[in-house]
Amino acid sequence: MPRKKRNARDNSADASSAAISDARLIARLLAMLLVKGMVLGEQADTLVRTGLTPTEIALMLGTTPESVRQQAYVWRKERRSARTTRNN
């Protein structure tokens, strides 16, 4: 069976998809630089606040999405507790 010729629309869709993929890679690398040296809970909380999903964060940090959610929650809770202790 002969191959179907690709039209210009297919090529532009491929280029657009590649550009989005490149942009996501750059965003992930910048996010990793942002949280370098932080503890896991602080990393998770910071990355969640930047708008990344727990699944994306888990892939970057080498953990599970549920772990990311839990770590972000614990970090926020500890931070709130520290703030209220200082204010009293």
BAGUPA-205671 format. One record per residue: residue number from 1; residue in one letter; y, x, z of N, C-alpha, C in turn. Coordinates in steps of 0.02 Angstrom, whole numbers. Layout:
BEGIN
[rec NUM,"A",[Y,X,Z],[Y,X,Z],[Y,X,Z]],
...
//
This chain:
BEGIN
[rec 1,"M",[-59,42,0],[0,0,0],[62,45,0]],
[rec 2,"P",[108,35,-46],[168,77,-48],[213,63,11]],
[rec 3,"R",[248,115,31],[296,108,87],[357,68,66]],
[rec 4,"K",[381,30,111],[441,-9,100],[502,37,105]],
[rec 5,"K",[547,33,58],[607,74,60],[653,49,115]],
[rec 6,"R",[685,96,149],[732,79,202],[801,68,172]],
[rec 7,"N",[833,18,197],[901,6,172],[952,36,220]],
[rec 8,"A",[1015,32,202],[1068,62,243],[1072,30,312]],
[rec 9,"R",[1056,-34,316],[1059,-68,381],[1008,-38,429]],
[rec 10,"D",[948,-23,405],[897,7,447],[919,76,472]],
[rec 11,"N",[950,115,427],[973,181,446],[1029,178,498]],
[rec 12,"S",[1075,130,491],[1129,125,539],[1103,100,606]],
[rec 13,"A",[1052,58,606],[1022,34,669],[988,92,705]],
[rec 14,"D",[954,135,666],[923,194,696],[975,241,726]],
[rec 15,"A",[1030,251,691],[1083,295,715],[1115,265,778]],
[rec 16,"S",[1126,200,778],[1155,167,836],[1108,172,896]],
[rec 17,"S",[1044,162,885],[995,168,939],[992,239,966]],
[rec 18,"A",[997,288,923],[996,358,944],[1059,374,985]],
[rec 19,"A",[1116,347,965],[1179,359,1001],[1176,328,1071]],
[rec 20,"I",[1147,268,1076],[1140,236,1141],[1093,276,1185]],
[rec 21,"S",[1039,300,1156],[991,341,1193],[1024,405,1219]],
[rec 22,"D",[1064,436,1176],[1099,497,1196],[1149,482,1252]],
[rec 23,"A",[1184,426,1246],[1233,408,1298],[1199,395,1365]],
[rec 24,"R",[1140,363,1363],[1104,351,1425],[1080,416,1456]],
[rec 25,"L",[1058,463,1416],[1037,528,1441],[1095,564,1474]],
[rec 26,"I",[1153,563,1442],[1212,595,1470],[1231,562,1536]],
[rec 27,"A",[1229,496,1538],[1245,459,1600],[1197,479,1656]],
[rec 28,"R",[1133,484,1640],[1084,504,1691],[1097,575,1717]],
[rec 29,"L",[1113,620,1671],[1127,689,1692],[1189,693,1736]],
[rec 30,"L",[1241,655,1718],[1301,654,1759],[1287,624,1828]],
[rec 31,"A",[1245,573,1829],[1227,542,1893],[1190,592,1937]],
[rec 32,"M",[1145,631,1907],[1109,681,1946],[1156,734,1975]],
[rec 33,"L",[1207,753,1936],[1257,800,1962],[1296,769,2019]],
[rec 34,"L",[1311,705,2013],[1349,669,2065],[1314,671,2132]],
[rec 35,"V",[1248,666,2132],[1211,660,2196],[1176,724,2216]],
[rec 36,"K",[1188,778,2181],[1155,841,2197],[1171,862,2268]],
[rec 37,"G",[1120,879,2306],[1129,902,2374],[1132,847,2427]],
[rec 38,"M",[1129,785,2406],[1129,729,2454],[1058,714,2475]],
[rec 39,"V",[1050,683,2533],[984,659,2554],[965,598,2512]],
[rec 40,"L",[900,582,2510],[875,530,2466],[911,463,2477]],
[rec 41,"G",[922,443,2539],[955,379,2552],[1026,378,2525]],
[rec 42,"E",[1061,433,2534],[1130,437,2508],[1130,438,2432]],
[rec 43,"Q",[1082,473,2402],[1076,474,2329],[1065,403,2303]],
[rec 44,"A",[1016,369,2334],[1000,301,2312],[1060,255,2317]],
[rec 45,"D",[1094,257,2374],[1152,213,2385],[1207,229,2335]],
[rec 46,"T",[1221,292,2324],[1274,312,2278],[1258,290,2207]],
[rec 47,"L",[1196,300,2186],[1177,282,2118],[1175,206,2108]],
[rec 48,"V",[1155,169,2160],[1157,96,2155],[1229,73,2147]],
[rec 49,"R",[1275,104,2184],[1345,84,2180],[1377,103,2113]],
[rec 50,"T",[1347,151,2076],[1373,168,2010],[1351,118,1957]],
[rec 51,"G",[1305,73,1975],[1283,22,1928],[1215,33,1897]],
[rec 52,"L",[1182,87,1916],[1115,99,1890],[1066,52,1925]],
[rec 53,"T",[1013,33,1891],[963,-11,1921],[916,31,1964]],
[rec 54,"P",[884,0,2014],[836,36,2054],[780,68,2013]],
[rec 55,"T",[761,36,1958],[709,64,1915],[733,129,1882]],
[rec 56,"E",[795,129,1857],[823,189,1826],[830,245,1878]],
[rec 57,"I",[852,227,1937],[861,276,1991],[793,306,2011]],
[rec 58,"A",[744,263,2017],[676,285,2036],[649,335,1985]],
[rec 59,"L",[661,323,1922],[638,370,1870],[673,438,1878]],
[rec 60,"M",[737,436,1894],[775,499,1902],[754,537,1964]],
[rec 61,"L",[741,500,2019],[726,533,2083],[652,544,2094]],
[rec 62,"G",[610,518,2050],[538,527,2057],[508,486,2113]],
[rec 63,"T",[530,425,2120],[506,380,2173],[497,310,2143]],
[rec 64,"T",[487,261,2186],[477,193,2162],[542,153,2170]],
[rec 65,"P",[550,99,2130],[610,58,2137],[616,27,2207]],
[rec 66,"E",[560,8,2236],[563,-21,2304],[587,31,2355]],
[rec 67,"S",[566,92,2346],[588,146,2390],[663,157,2383]],
[rec 68,"V",[688,153,2323],[760,160,2311],[798,105,2347]],
[rec 69,"R",[775,44,2339],[808,-13,2373],[809,-3,2449]],
[rec 70,"Q",[751,17,2475],[745,27,2547],[789,84,2572]],
[rec 71,"Q",[788,140,2537],[829,197,2557],[903,181,2554]],
[rec 72,"A",[925,145,2503],[995,126,2497],[1014,79,2555]],
[rec 73,"Y",[970,33,2572],[983,-13,2627],[989,25,2693]],
[rec 74,"V",[942,69,2706],[943,107,2769],[1006,150,2773]],
[rec 75,"W",[1024,183,2718],[1084,225,2718],[1147,184,2733]],
[rec 76,"R",[1153,125,2700],[1212,83,2712],[1213,59,2784]],
[rec 77,"K",[1156,41,2811],[1151,18,2880],[1172,73,2929]],
[rec 78,"E",[1148,134,2918],[1167,190,2960],[1241,205,2956]],
[rec 79,"R",[1268,201,2895],[1339,215,2885],[1382,162,2920]],
[rec 80,"R",[1361,98,2915],[1397,45,2949],[1395,54,3025]],
[rec 81,"S",[1337,72,3050],[1328,83,3121],[1372,140,3146]],
[rec 82,"A",[1377,193,3108],[1419,250,3126],[1493,231,3127]],
[rec 83,"R",[1513,190,3079],[1582,168,3075],[1601,124,3135]],
[rec 84,"T",[1557,77,3153],[1573,33,3209],[1571,71,3274]],
[rec 85,"T",[1531,122,3281],[1528,163,3341],[1593,203,3348]],
[rec 86,"R",[1619,230,3293],[1681,267,3295],[1741,223,3312]],
[rec 87,"N",[1740,161,3288],[1796,116,3299],[1798,88,3370]],
[rec 88,"N",[1745,91,3406],[1743,63,3474],[1764,113,3524]],
//
